[in-house]
Amino acid sequence: MSEDPSSEDTGRPGAAQSLKSLLQHAAGLLGARLSLALLEIGEARDAFITVLVLAIAALVTASLTLIAASALIIVLAWDAMGWWVILFLAMVYAGLSWLLWRAARSIILAGRLGLPQTMAELRQDRDALFPKDSS
């Protein structure tokens, strides 16, 4: 029986085997992160479409309500206030618009729109693979 020299090293993996194992694990990790990202993107897309449809419907009905209420206020207050009632309503609407803008901006600045779980996992992977030197 002649022994095959490659069969002697089955207990110890060589450099090629280690590299192959490393690449397989890296591909598995990348696949897991990619599937998480795709899942989050799908959920974000569905939520975005739902919110967009609801926001458009709310905007249309709120606009109609605002137009009707404004017309009523102008008609009822015109004799007492004259054109000042229109200025007052414009200032109220401008103040509400500013508050809504601040709320939307705070959501954007808080980073709640950018796949937070996937980005956290990718940061952990980066830190594990490329640790920063403390020196």
PyMOL commands that set and color helices and strands:
alter all, ss='L'
color gray80, all
select helices_A, chain A and resi 5-11+15-81+84-109+116-129
alter helices_A, ss='H'
color red, helices_A
deselect
rebuild
show_as cartoon
